[in-house]
Amino acid sequence: MDLALDLAEHRDGDGNPGGIRGAFLYATDLFDERTVEGLAERLARLLDQVAADPTARVSEFEVLDGVERERVLEGWNATERDVPVRPLAELFDARAELSPDAVAVVGAGGEEWSYAELRDRSDRVAGVLAARGVGRGDLVAVVLERSADVVPVVLGIAKAGAGFVPVDPAYPVERVGWMIEDAGPVLVVCSEETRGLVPAGVECIVWDPSAVQAAAPAPAPVVSVGVDDVAYVIYTSGSTGRPKGVAVTHRGIGNLVSAQIERFEVGADARVLQLASLSFDASVWELFMALLSGAALVMADQDMLPPNGSLGATAAALGVTHVTVSPSVLATVGELPESLGTVVVASEMCPPSLVERWAPGRRMVNAYGPTEVTVCATMSEPLEASGSGPVPIGRPLTNTRAFVLDERLHPVPAGVQGELYVAGPGLARGYLGRPGLTAERFVACPFTAGRMYRTGDLAKWTADGQLVFGGRVDDQVKVRGFRVEPGEIETALAAHQGVGQVAVIAREDRTGDKRLVAYIVPDDAVDVSQLRTFLADRLPDYMVPAAFVALDALPITVNGKLDRAALPAPDFTGAATAGRGPETPTEERLCELFAEVLGLEEVVSAEASFFELGGDSILVMKLIAQIRAAFGAEVSIRALFTASTVADVARLLDGAENGTAQQALTARPRPEVLPLSYAQQRMWFLNRLEGVGDGAVYNLPLALRLSGELDRVALEAALGDVADRHESLRTVFPETAGEPRQHVLAGEAGRPPLIVVETTEEHLREVLGGYAARGFDLSVDLPWRARLLKTGPSEYVLLIVAHHIAVDGWSMGVLGREIGVAYGARRAGRAPGWEPLPVQYADYALWQREVLGTLEDPDSVISGQLGYWREALAGAPEELVLPADRPRPAVPSFRGGEVPIAITTETHARLTELAQRGGATMFMVMHAAISALLSRMGAGKDIPVGTAVAGRGDAALDGLVGFFVNTLVLRSDVSGDPTFVELLSRVREADLDAYAHQDVPFERLV
């Protein structure tokens, strides 16, 4: 038991409401007492609000009290301070005036420029640029190799009144060209070596520093630059596959440097290493930290820096005192000199192991910030080696405010994860030439004047007002129908003492076969099977990676971040061939089945483990079905997890442990009235419950982006081919004597029309959402529909929306693949040549009733499973997100705590009236209230989230489109921001339905 709520109604002598009292019971392994006290206070406060106005929407209930709200919005954002707000050139010249003889730049060969010399060089650059027509508001691209000569160019551009656009010449030619053309600079500064990267027709100047220095000195042109002018444009990766330019103004630069000087003690004695690529905003961070504080900027040659050179050796040789580095790069470092007193980690989540290694004896700070907020938004306090827990990203920067909000922009309590928004002077102007995206990401701030930036990052406040990074909002991947946060798996793996670095991604090396793969850099020799067991003790089975790949080092990009695209595909061939070969006919056949299910060319080792070859819990179901078909024997999932090698399974099959196979699934004679499967019955009921044609809760959308020449006629024919192939896609559910039945349509009546809709990329998401939200009348509508959205001359999105009664997550993969096959065939002028399916969904529905029997028969299979399903439904589902203080331990202590909760007599009386008006019980009111509270605290809109099983226990079902998946109850639907009255009505119906089926097995409960 993680968390339970125990409540009892009290009555006075006349039977009138006398208050509700009880307690939250909680596992002390997971929760602090104060956290649960806060939960109890919030529930009591929410019930008071419900009693006062039950027509209020869930989003309108205040889960924070006044003190908490002030703390997260004001107290932890009290960062106001006076800092210089001046353009970059003025800030630099002021610093040069203060310390003209101090060292400003140290070259790779040891040469040094003073601040006075650097000012002179930058003035000359500004004069040259002004003579070429560069002025205020212009952009100048810089395509130069790493050297000290880049520094006066950047400053000279600022003095000419323009913004600089750094472009790394190491980037691919196409990317360099695209960035330059997209930015539209009036001039490109390049070298003889990089001149060929500049697109034809773009004006450029081949930079010759010696010639510029040889010319007569000249003051910089006098240009009036505003703090809201663009200082620089940094290109970051974009979701469209093209980088997007972030236009950053001068306003936030002084604010950033003020924080750097204060937090890192940067001054005349400091030497700051310029490590990052010029195209990465960390380079701007390094430039400003040094040159606007009076420190020296150390410019090392590329071959002295990772991955070519040693960071430690370079820092020692050049006397570096301050370095900013990504965790991926820092993890590759062997030693650092004592003189390197400040290490800032940024750009990625920092694992605790790096803090353990490098924090002792120096100042180590974890910094966070998107390019869109002038490099940095938050910084941690100097980190201390603690050995456990996530590394915080700290508190907001000077004059910066951070808000952790839910989807309706309401602040969430400390400890609850939400999306991070940032406000303050560091906000960029927006995305160059992309006003739509700018408006989407830079939104009005509801808590203070001005804008705030939607980071797309998840975060939560700690109890002491620090922020903890939780990954990207869009990092969630869906594997086998489950939503998975790779970062959660990475955190769990990083806790293993033998794992140094780790990255987890979802790979789809075979179409439709998405698997989780973990990449590890081991500290010691690590047994993969131990890692699998280690995770299995901590995570649900669907979160255990199918493969573990050991690497000497994780690949990193030129910007020092993890290069996920360079992570290699797992190679299962070694495990497939290691060890002895098959020695019996059973082992030989099992080797064939292993290879077939896992998609390998062959498996020739009887000692090959199904899981080490890439198997997972969903592929186990396929293997069981194949074993049933090949051997006529039944092997349980539990047995295969325990005995996973070919030899182990062969012993099960050849010995006495195997069971008898159930009745084969084959095509059946069709009765006059074709019944629904148990799963279809539930979906049909829910469709009627939510209102015919109104609800979209059980709609499953599939969107496929198509580029190039498209044959609409062939695509529509392909959809018809798929409908002809799968009866479930052309089945409607009319009622006969009040009972639904399946009616399979034939010919054109069973084929969906393909409707073409013209729209734009800007409105695409809105249009997709609108079509996906349209409900179905299952008695007459085909259970799927298709729209072809045209966004450009040769750009399309094919949207398929299907009702859950006809498909599940597995089916959507089958559907996508078969549409592609059929379209290819129709484009070639022929029908698809696939083999006929062995069975249809209606055969499955008939077979299910024959095999499982009915609940009225006490000897039936379905009745015999009742005890199992009761046990399986006990406790809270793993998917329910609770505001826990700690991760689940490997071995629970079973210690518990108790926090009292009391509801006043007045509130109790009003809630009683509410329940009576709605025909509900007080239990239903409390159920709705706790669902609303947990939803507002980050648990989602489906409380609790169900656990899914594939439901495809026979090989004949692998390629069939249909609804086989089952999910658990009780489920409270809080979607659509209902009023509490509406939510109570939903809960009442859901609970009554559950009560009516409380003695049925798992598949009948969903």
C-alpha positions, -999 to 999 in steps of 0.1 A, spaced: 0 0 0 15 33 -11 -13 57 -1 -48 50 12 -77 72 24 -99 59 52 -129 80 59 -161 76 81 -192 97 82 -204 108 117 -240 116 126 -256 133 155 -284 119 177 -310 128 151 -291 112 122 -280 146 108 -245 150 93 -219 154 120 -187 157 100 -164 133 82 -132 121 99 -105 97 89 -68 95 79 -44 92 50 -23 61 55 10 62 37 42 43 31 71 61 48 95 47 22 78 70 -3 64 100 15 74 125 42 48 132 68 46 169 57 38 159 21 8 138 32 -3 165 57 -3 188 27 -24 163 7 -49 161 35 -51 199 38 -57 202 1 -84 175 0 -102 192 29 -99 226 12 -111 212 -21 -142 196 -4 -150 230 12 -149 246 -23 -170 218 -38 -196 223 -10 -197 260 -17 -200 257 -55 -203 222 -71 -207 238 -105 -171 250 -105 -148 233 -129 -120 211 -117 -94 237 -130 -110 264 -108 -105 246 -75 -75 261 -57 -52 233 -45 -27 258 -31 -35 279 -1 -25 315 0 9 309 17 18 281 -8 8 302 -38 28 332 -26 58 310 -20 59 294 -55 50 325 -74 67 352 -53 89 339 -25 110 316 -46 111 342 -74 123 371 -52 153 378 -75 150 415 -81 183 434 -83 196 465 -101 220 455 -129 234 474 -159 210 473 -188 232 484 -217 241 470 -252 269 445 -255 294 469 -270 289 495 -242 293 468 -215 326 457 -231 340 492 -236 331 501 -200 350 470 -188 380 478 -210 380 513 -196 382 500 -161 411 476 -168 428 484 -201 460 466 -193 444 434 -179 447 403 -201 415 399 -222 423 370 -246 448 342 -244 455 324 -277 463 287 -281 500 295 -286 501 316 -254 499 350 -271 479 375 -250 458 406 -258 450 432 -233 416 447 -230 429 479 -247 443 458 -276 410 439 -279 391 472 -279 413 485 -306 409 454 -327 371 454 -323 370 491 -332 389 483 -365 365 455 -373 335 477 -367 350 503 -391 355 478 -418 320 465 -414 305 499 -414 323 507 -446 306 477 -461 272 491 -452 266 472 -420 245 491 -395 219 489 -368 194 461 -371 214 441 -396 227 406 -391 262 394 -399 271 357 -401 304 345 -388 318 314 -405 353 312 -390 374 284 -375 381 285 -338 408 311 -330 414 342 -310 406 363 -341 369 354 -338 366 375 -306 372 410 -321 349 400 -350 320 393 -327 326 425 -307 331 445 -339 298 434 -352 281 445 -320 299 479 -323 287 483 -358 251 480 -345 244 446 -359 237 412 -345 261 383 -350 250 349 -363 277 323 -355 279 293 -379 302 264 -371 322 256 -403 324 220 -390 286 216 -397 276 198 -429 276 221 -460 239 218 -465 232 229 -429 256 258 -431 240 270 -463 205 267 -449 213 286 -418 229 315 -437 200 317 -462 174 315 -434 191 343 -413 195 366 -444 226 384 -432 238 415 -450 273 401 -449 291 369 -441 326 370 -425 345 340 -436 381 328 -442 397 314 -473 391 279 -459 354 285 -452 345 306 -482 332 276 -501 305 271 -475 289 304 -482 259 300 -507 263 316 -540 249 351 -542 255 359 -505 278 388 -499 309 378 -479 342 392 -468 372 370 -465 387 380 -431 424 389 -429 432 399 -394 467 410 -402 455 433 -430 430 449 -407 456 454 -380 481 469 -405 456 496 -414 456 529 -396 437 528 -363 402 543 -364 375 547 -338 345 525 -339 315 541 -357 290 558 -335 258 538 -336 228 542 -313 219 506 -303 189 498 -282 188 471 -256 159 455 -274 179 452 -306 191 417 -316 225 410 -302 229 375 -318 210 347 -334 217 311 -323 203 282 -343 189 253 -324 174 221 -336 138 222 -348 110 196 -347 106 200 -385 141 188 -391 153 223 -399 171 244 -373 154 275 -360 171 308 -353 166 323 -319 170 361 -319 184 372 -286 185 409 -276 210 429 -256 187 433 -226 195 401 -208 233 402 -213 241 424 -183 217 404 -162 235 372 -171 270 385 -165 259 400 -131 249 365 -120 281 350 -133 303 374 -115 284 369 -83 281 331 -84 314 322 -99 337 350 -85 349 359 -119 374 387 -119 408 398 -132 425 366 -119 401 343 -136 408 324 -169 377 312 -186 380 284 -212 362 289 -245 352 253 -250 319 253 -268 313 255 -305 307 291 -316 272 280 -330 262 268 -295 249 294 -270 274 281 -244 300 300 -264 282 332 -257 280 323 -220 318 319 -220 326 350 -240 304 372 -217 316 356 -185 352 365 -193 351 397 -214 324 416 -194 339 407 -160 375 416 -165 387 380 -168 408 364 -195 391 343 -222 413 313 -231 411 302 -267 425 267 -272 429 249 -305 403 224 -314 428 195 -311 434 205 -275 397 200 -266 375 170 -263 370 147 -280 404 151 -297 423 164 -267 423 162 -229 403 188 -211 423 183 -179 457 187 -197 445 217 -216 431 234 -185 464 227 -167 486 240 -195 467 272 -201 459 280 -164 421 277 -168 402 285 -136 366 283 -150 351 259 -174 315 251 -186 310 216 -198 282 192 -206 278 161 -184 285 139 -214 319 155 -219 327 157 -182 321 119 -179 350 113 -203 375 133 -183 402 115 -164 417 142 -142 413 180 -136 439 203 -122 435 218 -88 437 253 -104 404 246 -121 383 259 -92 349 263 -109 332 237 -130 297 245 -144 277 216 -159 250 225 -183 229 215 -214 220 180 -201 207 163 -170 236 159 -146 239 124 -130 247 123 -93 278 102 -101 295 133 -117 289 153 -86 304 126 -65 335 126 -87 341 163 -93 324 184 -66 348 177 -37 375 204 -35 360 228 -61 329 249 -69 306 228 -91 274 243 -102 245 229 -123 231 255 -147 200 253 -168 186 274 -195 173 273 -231 188 295 -258 156 314 -257 164 329 -223 199 343 -230 217 310 -222 208 305 -185 176 307 -164 186 289 -132 217 279 -113 222 255 -84 241 264 -53 276 248 -52 269 211 -53 279 186 -26 284 149 -31 253 134 -15 252 100 -33 215 99 -41 187 119 -56 185 140 -87 209 170 -90 189 202 -88 191 229 -114 187 255 -86 170 288 -84 161 315 -109 188 339 -120 189 375 -110 156 393 -121 144 360 -135 112 342 -125 104 305 -129 70 290 -128 60 254 -127 25 252 -142 -1 226 -151 -17 225 -186 -40 254 -177 -12 276 -165 -20 271 -128 9 268 -104 14 233 -90 25 226 -54 61 218 -45 69 182 -53 45 180 -82 59 180 -117 47 205 -142 60 224 -173 86 250 -166 80 286 -178 105 314 -175 100 352 -174 125 380 -171 149 403 -191 167 373 -207 138 363 -229 147 363 -266 128 384 -291 116 352 -307 123 329 -336 137 345 -367 111 346 -394 87 323 -375 60 345 -359 36 316 -354 62 295 -334 72 326 -315 36 332 -304 32 296 -294 63 295 -272 65 331 -259 32 337 -242 16 363 -219 26 358 -183 -5 356 -160 15 365 -129 35 395 -139 36 420 -168 52 409 -200 59 375 -215 71 342 -203 88 314 -223 73 279 -224 104 258 -222 88 224 -230 108 210 -200 93 192 -170 104 204 -135 92 205 -99 100 226 -69 117 210 -39 105 218 -4 134 244 0 127 262 -33 151 246 -57 141 233 -91 146 197 -103 147 190 -140 124 161 -151 131 157 -188 113 170 -219 75 172 -222 79 156 -256 105 130 -245 77 106 -237 76 77 -260 49 51 -265 61 15 -265 36 -13 -269 8 11 -259 25 23 -227 37 59 -222 73 57 -210 97 84 -198 132 73 -208 147 96 -182 130 75 -154 147 44 -167 180 62 -170 177 74 -134 170 38 -122 200 24 -141 223 51 -129 216 39 -94 234 6 -102 269 8 -88 284 -8 -120 269 18 -144 289 50 -151 269 67 -178 235 57 -193 212 67 -221 179 50 -229 161 55 -262 132 38 -281 144 23 -314 124 11 -343 151 -7 -364 123 -28 -379 91 -11 -390 64 -14 -363 88 -30 -338 97 -2 -313 119 -14 -284 136 3 -256 174 1 -257 197 10 -228 233 22 -236 257 20 -207 293 30 -200 301 5 -172 324 14 -143 332 -23 -139 323 -54 -158 285 -56 -157 264 -87 -162 235 -76 -185 212 -102 -169 219 -85 -135 209 -52 -149 177 -66 -163 169 -81 -129 179 -48 -112 154 -29 -132 127 -55 -130 128 -50 -92 122 -13 -96 102 -7 -128 71 -22 -145 81 -49 -171 72 -27 -200 99 -2 -189 127 -28 -188 148 -23 -220 148 -51 -246 185 -47 -250 215 -34 -231 245 -21 -251 278 -15 -234 300 13 -249 334 27 -241 319 62 -242 286 77 -252 288 96 -285 285 134 -282 277 161 -307 300 191 -315 279 210 -289 289 185 -262 255 169 -259 246 133 -262 244 123 -299 214 100 -298 214 95 -335 249 80 -333 239 53 -308 244 20 -325 216 -5 -331 219 -35 -307 236 -65 -322 219 -97 -310 239 -120 -333 266 -128 -308 241 -140 -282 223 -159 -309 254 -180 -318 273 -183 -285 272 -216 -267 263 -251 -278 239 -258 -306 205 -275 -305 207 -312 -297 170 -323 -299 142 -317 -324 125 -296 -297 155 -273 -294 159 -271 -332 123 -260 -336 126 -235 -307 156 -220 -323 135 -214 -354 107 -199 -333 131 -176 -313 145 -163 -346 111 -158 -362 96 -140 -332 127 -118 -326 132 -110 -363 167 -126 -364 181 -144 -394 189 -174 -372 194 -186 -336 219 -215 -335 226 -216 -297 205 -236 -273 219 -214 -246 206 -182 -261 183 -163 -237 151 -149 -252 156 -116 -234 192 -112 -241 183 -116 -278 160 -86 -276 128 -102 -263 103 -84 -241 70 -90 -224 50 -84 -256 72 -107 -277 68 -133 -250 31 -134 -259 41 -140 -295 64 -168 -286 38 -185 -264 14 -184 -293 40 -198 -317 48 -226 -292 11 -234 -288 8 -237 -326 40 -257 -331 38 -280 -301 2 -281 -290 14 -272 -255 8 -243 -231 37 -224 -215 30 -196 -190 46 -161 -191 60 -167 -156 77 -199 -168 93 -181 -197 106 -153 -175 122 -179 -153 134 -203 -180 143 -181 -209 169 -201 -230 161 -224 -258 173 -253 -236 152 -242 -207 120 -240 -227 128 -273 -244 130 -289 -210 96 -274 -201 80 -288 -233 96 -322 -230 90 -327 -193 59 -328 -172 56 -290 -166 39 -282 -199 2 -278 -200 -24 -287 -225 -31 -263 -253 -65 -246 -253 -89 -251 -282 -74 -238 -314 -86 -205 -328 -99 -211 -364 -126 -197 -386 -161 -204 -372 -195 -209 -388 -214 -176 -385 -247 -176 -365 -276 -154 -375 -269 -131 -346 -232 -124 -342 -223 -116 -306 -198 -90 -295 -166 -100 -277 -164 -91 -240 -141 -62 -248 -165 -49 -275 -194 -51 -251 -176 -27 -228 -167 -3 -255 -203 -3 -269 -217 4 -235 -192 33 -229 -201 47 -263 -237 48 -253 -229 61 -219 -209 91 -232 -235 99 -258 -238 86 -293 -215 106 -316 -204 129 -288 -175 114 -270 -139 110 -283 -123 95 -252 -119 61 -269 -108 75 -303 -74 63 -315 -58 87 -341 -30 78 -365 -13 106 -384 11 99 -412 30 127 -429 34 123 -466 57 143 -489 60 143 -526 37 133 -554 6 116 -541 -19 95 -559 -52 102 -541 -71 75 -560 -45 49 -552 -45 59 -515 -83 56 -513 -82 23 -530 -56 12 -505 -78 21 -476 -105 0 -492 -81 -29 -496 -74 -28 -458 -111 -26 -450 -117 -56 -472 -90 -75 -454 -102 -68 -418 -139 -73 -410 -135 -54 -378 -130 -22 -398 -163 -26 -416 -184 -38 -386 -213 -18 -372 -231 -26 -340 -269 -23 -343 -292 -33 -315 -316 -63 -316 -341 -65 -288 -319 -41 -268 -287 -60 -273 -259 -51 -296 -247 -74 -324 -220 -73 -349 -230 -67 -385 -202 -69 -411 -207 -47 -441 -196 -57 -476 -186 -39 -508 -185 -1 -509 -205 2 -478 -176 -12 -458 -149 11 -473 -142 45 -458 -142 75 -482 -110 96 -483 -119 132 -478 -93 159 -488 -91 190 -466 -68 219 -473 -51 236 -444 -18 252 -433 11 240 -412 2 267 -387 -33 253 -382 -25 217 -387 -25 207 -350 -58 224 -345 -74 207 -375 -60 173 -365 -74 178 -330 -108 187 -343 -112 157 -365 -97 133 -338 -123 146 -313 -153 137 -334 -172 108 -319 -188 77 -336 -223 64 -336 -213 27 -335 -247 15 -346 -244 30 -381 -209 45 -385 -179 26 -398 -156 25 -367 -128 44 -386 -125 74 -409 -98 89 -430 -89 125 -438 -61 137 -462 -50 171 -450 -31 190 -476 -7 216 -462 13 225 -493 17 217 -530 33 183 -522 28 180 -484 1 160 -468 -9 144 -435 -31 112 -436 -52 111 -405 -69 79 -395 -92 80 -365 -106 47 -353 -128 38 -324 -113 15 -297 -141 -10 -304 -124 -19 -337 -87 -13 -329 -61 -12 -301 -26 1 -300 -12 -30 -317 -38 -27 -345 -27 8 -353 8 -5 -362 -8 -32 -384 -30 -6 -400 -2 18 -408 20 -10 -423 -8 -24 -444 -19 9 -457 16 15 -469 18 -20 -486 -16 -15 -503 -8 20 -515 25 8 -530 6 -20 -548 -21 4 -561 5 29 -573 19 0 -593 -15 -8 -608 -23 -40 -589 -40 -52 -558 -19 -61 -528 -7 -97 -529 -9 -105 -492 -20 -139 -479 -56 -142 -465 -59 -138 -428 -65 -172 -410 -93 -157 -389 -114 -126 -385 -124 -107 -354 -159 -122 -354 -142 -157 -353 -123 -145 -322 -155 -133 -305 -172 -167 -311 -141 -186 -301 -138 -165 -269 -172 -175 -257 -166 -212 -266 -133 -213 -248 -141 -191 -218 -177 -200 -213 -201 -178 -193 -202 -166 -157 -234 -185 -152 -214 -217 -156 -193 -222 -124 -171 -247 -141 -163 -224 -170 -128 -209 -176 -140 -174 -171 -155 -182 -136 -123 -201 -127 -102 -170 -133 -123 -148 -110 -99 -153 -81 -69 -144 -102 -84 -111 -114 -94 -101 -79 -58 -105 -69 -46 -87 -100 -68 -57 -93 -57 -53 -56 -38 -21 -48 -31 10 -69 -19 7 -105 17 15 -111 9 41 -137 -8 64 -112 15 93 -105 16 102 -69 35 132 -54 61 110 -37 92 123 -21 114 94 -29 116 66 -55 104 32 -46 132 12 -28 144 -21 -40 133 -37 -7 103 -21 10 104 -16 47 66 -19 50 67 9 76 37 32 75 24 65 88 -10 81 94 -22 117 90 -56 127 102 -82 145 81 -114 161 92 -143 176 72 -166 200 90 -202 194 98 -213 222 75 -193 209 46 -205 173 53 -241 185 52 -237 203 19 -219 173 4 -247 150 15 -272 172 -3 -250 172 -34 -249 134 -33 -286 131 -29 -293 154 -58 -270 134 -80 -283 100 -69 -248 93 -56 -233 80 -24 -209 98 -2 -182 73 -14 -188 85 -49 -184 122 -38 -151 113 -21 -140 93 -51 -147 122 -74 -129 146 -50 -97 126 -47 -97 120 -85 -99 158 -90 -72 165 -65 -48 139 -78 -54 152 -114 -46 187 -103 -14 174 -87 -1 159 -118 -16 124 -120 -33 131 -153 -69 130 -164 -75 93 -161 -74 84 -124 -60 58 -119 -44 50 -152 -51 15 -163 -27 -14 -169 -29 -28 -204 -24 -64 -217 -21 -72 -254 -48 -99 -253 -34 -117 -284 -27 -151 -270 -29 -169 -303 -6 -166 -333 -36 -162 -356 -43 -128 -340 -8 -113 -347 -18 -96 -379 -54 -89 -371 -69 -55 -366 -93 -56 -336 -99 -47 -300 -81 -73 -278 -64 -51 -252 -78 -49 -217 -75 -21 -191 -83 -20 -154 -110 -2 -135 -120 19 -115 -113 48 -138 -123 84 -133 -124 105 -164 -114 141 -155 -108 151 -191 -124 181 -206 -123 202 -174 -157 191 -161 -176 208 -134 -176 188 -101 -213 179 -108 -203 165 -142 -174 147 -127 -196 132 -100 -220 120 -126 -192 103 -145 -178 87 -113 -213 76 -103 -219 58 -136 -184 43 -136 -187 31 -100 -222 17 -106 -209 -2 -136 -180 -15 -116 -204 -27 -88 -225 -45 -114 -195 -64 -126 -175 -67 -93 -175 -105 -94 -164 -109 -130 -128 -116 -142 -103 -91 -155 -114 -89 -191 -151 -83 -182 -142 -54 -160 -129 -32 -188 
